[in-house]
């Protein structure tokens, strides 16, 4: 399996920004942007979980000049174990909860993540969902239906796919496409890329496409390794 390039290409950046142009600009009206941060906590995910624990604070830091951010940590593991935190407004509490989770073997529960995202955004708008995982072991039609529901609600899913396994890639690309989000593979060793992806998603959740474009310009146009499957 070929490695994902360590640095994003200008073509990938252009593709993502072009996709974001079709997403309505967010109007938070002074309220916090809300980002659902969903992670696969099955056994194979432990190294990336630990890495994300170290990086998550930058999601809050990056949005300080744009507006407030709230993050809900969602995860699954083992045999049907699924959990969602309260909405958190500070990095210390998020990392405390993340470090308390141990990864256990089990099957994926992406449908549960998407169902939860639908329910949450119907209660109060969720501006974006980030999903970090490596495989898919579920009914494709059900996942597509739920992703489409999120698309209708205006809640894009940014899928960060570790390893790029081909079957999972096809399904995860479709989840991103149907929700109006974006898909990006990343390599297990690319901590810098994962950091930039998480920061970019948080920036979008708080400030919408304009904030993301500003972020991209500040970082020199080479920070978003986000691609999407053409419609």
Number of C-alpha atoms within 10 A of each C-alpha: 7 7 13 18 13 14 13 17 16 14 13 18 20 17 19 20 20 13 20 21 13 10 16 10 14 16 12 17 7 8 12 17 27 26 27 27 22 24 23 28 27 23 15 16 21 16 12 21 22 15 16 19 16 15 18 21 18 15 22 19 16 17 22 12 8 13 17 20 25 21 26 19 20 23 25 25 23 16 13 12 13 15 13 15 14 11 15 16 16 15 17 12 10 20 17 11 12 20 12 7 15 14 19 18 13 17 20 22 21 25 19 18 25 25 15 16 25 21 13 13 18 12 9 9 18 25 26 27 28 23 24 26 26 22 22 20 11 14 11 14 10 13 23 21 16 23 29 22 18 29 20 14 17 19 25 27 28 29 28 26 22 22 19 22 14 11 11 17 21 13 19 33 23 25 29 28 25 24 25 24 30 27 23 26 26 23 17 17 15 17 17 12 21 26 19 19 23 24 25 23 23 33 30 26 31 27 24 23 22 16 20 22 20 14 20 17 12 11 12 9 16 18 24 29 29 27 24 21 18 9 6
